């Protein structure tokens, strides 16, 4: 669906994107994460054939950017950070204009479909200038989907929205995902990316790492189990440390944090050994790191590699 080889973009002396090699599969939700100025929006503009690369190549929906830009643009929908709607026109008029530009066949039916799906049908005849930011964002999503594109670019879709509006947008993204569309999501909301994305890519001019959120956590932190006991005695510590699959044990008061490769198989043996050594197990859970932890670790590691 999306493939790039050495894709780069420079604006004067500023290198916005450097040597991007990326593949996004059909039907995947891919989240692009990075600080301001990391190259996320520039990458979207390159893939949408809105700007030309300084170097490298990109293919979108089977079309190469720079060679078949008209078909690239026809095959995608895009939500920019600023919706860019005509505020004196109502919702139907706004969507009608863009539907004609996209040469949508059944304009009225498509407009009704997406206004209903996004909860805007009852406000269809009102001027967009009177809409809340969340309503404008939903209308802009409807505009991006009118021509039923297989690929959707969403640049900060919930930025500055109140919690209710943000949740409504996220729920709709989940529905679109269920239809098998490919979604390329740029966001600063790491919890949102964690919930919605099949894979995430962390970028800071260069692509730092790409994988599923779960695999990124595992590669950086491994898997650790937290066991709370009534007390941690010497026999309990010895029993735990003698198990061949235990990689590391840390103790804070009456809590043991234990590194394992496969908690699903190893936890029962571990708990059995602790109980046999006289330990009173109060609860057991796996220690989970957030995507935010992963993100900052990768950014910090990238900065250290770059050096002063």
BELFEN-V267672 format. One line per field, one symbol per residue. ss: DSSP state (A for helix, B for strand, O for the rest). psi: psi as a letter, one per 20 degrees, with the letter a starting at -180 (. if undefined). burial: + if it has 16 or more other ideal C-beta (glycine too) atoms within 10 Angstrom, else -. A space follows every 10 residues. Layout:
ss: ???
psi: ???
burial: ???
This chain:
ss: OBBBBBBBBB BOOBBBBBBB BBBBOOOOBB BBBOOOOOOA AAAAAAAOOO OOOOBBBBBB OOBBOOOOAA AAAAOBBBBO OOOOOOOOOB AAAAAAAAAA AOOOOOAAAA AAAAAAAOOO AAAOOOBAAA OOAAAAAAAA AAAAAOOOOO BBBBBOOOOO OOAAAAAAAA AAAAAAAAOO OBBBBBOOOA AAAAAAOOBB BBBOOOBBBB BOAAAAAAAA AOBBBBBBBO OOOAAAAAAA AOOOOOOBBB BBOOBBBBBB OOAAAAAAAA AAAAAAOOOO BBBBBBBOOO AAAAAAAAAA AAAAAAOO
psi: gppqokpqpp ncioogpolo oqppqpjqop poqrrpjijg hhgghghjkh qqqhrrqqpp kippqihlhg hghhjrqpor hohlroiiqa gggghgghhh hilpgngggg ggghhghjkj hijhjqphhj qrhhghghhh ggghihjlqi pppoomhjpj qrhggghggg ghhhghgiij qppoopqinh hggghhqgqq ppqngqpgqp rqgghggghh iappppoprg qorghggggg hiphiphqpq podkppoppq hmhghhgggg gghgghjjpo pgqpqpppqr hgggghgggg hghhhhr.
burial: ++++--+++- -----+++-+ -+-+---+++ ++++---+++ +++++++++- --+--+-+++ +-+-+--++- -++-++++++ --+-+----+ ++-+++-++- -+-+--+--+ +-+++-++-+ --++---+-- +--+++++++ +++++++-++ ++++++++-- +---++-+++ -++--++--- +++++++-++ -+++-++-++ ++++++++++ --+--++--- --+++++-+- -++--++-++ --+--+---- ---+-+-+++ --+--++--+ --++--+-+- +--+----+- +--++-+++- -+------
